[in-house]
Amino acid sequence: MQISASMVKELRELTGAGMSACKNALVEAEGNIKRASEILREKGLAAAAKKAGRVAAEGLVAAAVAPDRKSGALVEVNSETDFVAKNDDFITFVQQMASQALGSTAETTDALLAEAWKPDPSQTAQEVLTHKISIIGENIGVRRFVRYTANANQAVVEYIHGGRVGVILVVEAPAINDSVLEAGRNVCMQIANLAPQFISRADVPAEYLASEKEILTKQALEENKTADKPKPEQVIEKMVEGRLAKTLKEICLYDQEYVREDEHTVASYLKSVGEGVKIVAFTRYEKGEGIEKKEVDFAAEVAEAMNG
């Protein structure tokens, strides 16, 4: 029987199993969706569907960088619990996913997961992920990834802090040597620690500056309303400019105080390493960042189960 794409799609939505697994099950079931679903369950491939809606805010961040440092990738893979994040099988999978991203041309996680799995090209990355979910017993998701490519005067450098925070950047210099690579790693640690949003003030969008200035102005005016001695308008303006400058020092990498040598900013530290040493791009991932975790009331869950 001819297995159509719509049948495969329907079965995938029903079970959460990978595309290839769905197609094979439909072939085995001669196009019968219900039987194909049973086949997937029998093989443990449909179990992932039951877990897909559960919040996965734990996990790991990992990086993979080519030996010549001309390319690199950073990934975040989430799990439901920190316990699973410490599982050797999960750790290996995350590192393999980083290597998958490094050798990929995909621009989205869906495209990345649709590719043949490099350690075993007979499966897709999605099929491997689905199998991990069924074996480990938790929802697992490849949340995001980024890939950088460096030119002749650049190198990719990475830093992972305990699997919780990961940074990857591209450093540029007239000549790439050990000192430049060390500087790149030091700046990675700076980014991991202080989480800048931009490289320099020149990279800050005008819209961001306008919005931030408006917020700071409103704050200053509110403070002025309740002040014992209200300040004149020109003083308020200077206050706002000062606060905006302080904000820029916090969010711009080059303006930050260099954490390892506080007499330096990051910009002056890089200059001390060599003329022309600069950061071209960076990405920082923090595990679970921005994911709303579900607060679990275990007592309520037990009471509900007993009443049910």
N, C-alpha and C positions, 0 to 999 in steps of 0.2 A: 504493500500500500504506500502511496505517495504521502510523505510527511511534510506538511506545509509549515512555513515560517510562523504563521499565526497560531498553529497548534503548539509549536515549541514555545512561543511566547506565552500562551495561555497556561501551559504546564509550569513554566518557570515562575510565573506570577503566583500560581497556586501553591507551589512547593518551596520556592526559593533556591532550588538546585541550579547548577550551572547549565548553560545552553547546550553544551555537548552531551551532558548527562541526560538532559531532558529529551534530546533527539534520539539518543540510544534507547532510552526507556520506551519512547513512542514506537520505535521500530520493533522492539521486543513485544510490545503490547498490541502491535498491528493497528496503531492509531487510536486505541481506546484510552481516553484521558484518565478515567478512573483507575484502570489497571496500571497504566504508566505511573500514576501517583503512588500506587501500592508498591510497585517495583522499586521506586526511588526510596520509599520508606524502608523497604526490606534491606536495601543497600546502605541505609543510614544517611542518604544524601538529602532527604527532605526534612530531616530534623532541624536544620538550620532555620527554616521558615518560622518555627515557633519562637525562635530566639531573636529574630530580626528586629522586633520592636523594642527590645530592652535597651536601656541606656548603657552605652559603653564609653566611659569617661576616664578609665585607667588605660594602661598600655605602655608602649615604648616609642621613643624617637630613635631612629638609627640613620647612619650615613654610609655611603659607599663612594669612594673616590678612586679614579683610575691611577695606576702606578706612576704615570707621568704627570699627574695632577692637572691634566688638561680638561677633565670633566669630573663631575661629581653630582650626587643626588642625596636628598634628605627626605625621609618619609616619617609619617606618624601612623602607627597602627594601634587601634584602641581595643581594649577588652573591658569586661564589666567589673572585674576585680583586680586588685593589686596582686593577689595570690597567683592568678593566671599569668600576669605580666612577668613573674619570676620563674615561670615554667620554662625549662630548657627548650622544649619543642616550640613554644611560642617565641622565645628569643631567637632561635634559629630561623623561624619563619619570617620574623621582622627583618633580620639581616639579609635574608634572601630576597625579600621584597625591595629592600634598598638597592641591592645589586640588579634586580629586575628593572627598577626605575632608571638606574644608571645606563643600562644598555638599551633602553627603550626610546621610541620617538613619540610616544603617547603624550597628549596634552591634558588629558583628564583621567581621573581614577577609573572611570568606566572603561575607557580605552586601554588603560594599563592592565586592568583585570581581564580584559578580553584577549590579551596576547597569550601566546604559548608560554608556558612556565619553563624558564630556562633550565632548571635542574631536571625537568622531565617534560619535554616538548609534546608528549602525547596528551597532556592535560593543559587546560588554560589556567591562568593564575586564579580566576574566579572559582574554578572547580577545586583547586587545592585549598582555597580559603573556605569554601563550603564544607569540605571534608574536615578541615581543622575545627570548624564550629561544631560539627556533629561529634567529633572525638573529644574535644576539650569540654564541651557542654556549656559554652557561653557565647553570647553574641560578640563577634570580632569584626572590626571594620577597618579597611584602609581609608583613612580619613583624607589625607592630602599628601602631596609630594611636590618637590621642586627639583629641577635639574639645571646645572650651570655648565657652560662650555667656555674655556679660556683660550685666548689667542697666544701668540708667540711670546709676548711680554707679560703674560699673566699666569696665575696659578690658582687652583681651587684648594681651599683649606677648610677643614671641618673640626668641630669639637662637640663631644657629647658629654653632658654632665649627668651621670648616673641613670641614663636612659630617660630622664624626665625632661631635660631641656637639650635641644640640639641646635647648632648654628653651622651654616655653611656660607662661605664668602668667596669672592674673587678678589685677589690682591694683584696689583699691577706695579711694576718697577722696571727701570732700564735693563736690569739683569735679575733674573730669578735665582736666588741663592739661599743658603741655609738661614741667613739672617732675615731675609724677607719672609721665608716660610715661618720662621719662629715668630716674627712680628704678626703675621696673619693669624697664627694660633692664639697669640696673646690678645689680639683684638676680638677673636671669636669668643674668648672667655669674658672679655669686657661686655660683649653683646649679650651673652648668656646671663650675665649678672645684672646688667642695668637696662636691658630691653629697649634700646633706642628705636625710633620709628623711621628715621631718615639718616642718610649719611652726613649731609651738610645742610645748612640753612637754605642753600640754593635749590635743594630738592623738596623743600616744604611747599605744597601747593598754596597759591594765593587764597583760594577759598578756605583752606584750613586756617590760615593766618587771620583772615577776616572774621571767621566764626569764633576763633579763640579770643580775638580782641573784643568782640561784641560781648561774649560771656564775661570776660574779665572786667569790662566796663560796667556791666549791670551789677556785678558783685561789688565793685568799688562804690557805685552810687547807692546801693542798699546799705553798705557799711556807713557811708557818709550821712545817711538819713538819721541814724541812731547815735552818731558820734557827739561827744560833748562839745567839741569845737569843729563844726563842719568845715571841710577844706574847699578852697576855691576851685573852679573848673580846671584851670591850667595845672594845678597840683594833682588833681584826679588823673588827668591825661598822662602826667609823668609817672604816676603810680602804676597805671595800666601798662605803660611802655616797659617799666622795670619788671613787672610781673610776667609780661610776655617774653622778655629777654631771659628770665629765669626758666620759663617753660621750654624755650628753645634749647637752653643748655642741657635740659633733661632729655629731650626727645631727639636731638641731633647728635649722632655718634662723635663727630669731630669736635664738638663743643664740650663733650663730657669730660669730667676730670678723670684722668687715666688711673684706674684703680690700683695698679701695681707701683706707680710712682706719682704721688699726688702733686708733685711740682709740674707735672705735664698735663696738658689736655691730650686727647687721642691724636689730634692733628699734629701737635708739637712732638709727640712720641714718634709718630711715623716719620716726621721730618728728621728726627735724630737717628733713625735707622738708615736713612739715605734720601737724597734728593729724588723726587719723582715717585716715591713709594706712596701708593694710595689704595683705597678700597673702592672697587668698581660697583659691587653689588653684594647684598647679604640677605639671608633669610633666617629667621629665628622661629623655631617651633617649641612650644611648651605643651607637654602631654595634657590632654583634656581641656586645654585653654578654650574658654567660651562655650563649653558644653555644660548645659544645666543638669546637675546631678539630681537624681530623684532621692528625696529623703525617705528612708524606709522606716516605718513604725512596725517593728517586729511583733510587739504585743498585739497590735490591732490585726496584723495578718494572722496570727495564731487564733485570736478570738473569732475572726471571720471564718477561718477553716473549720473550727470546732462547731460553730453555729450552722455552717453549711452541711 
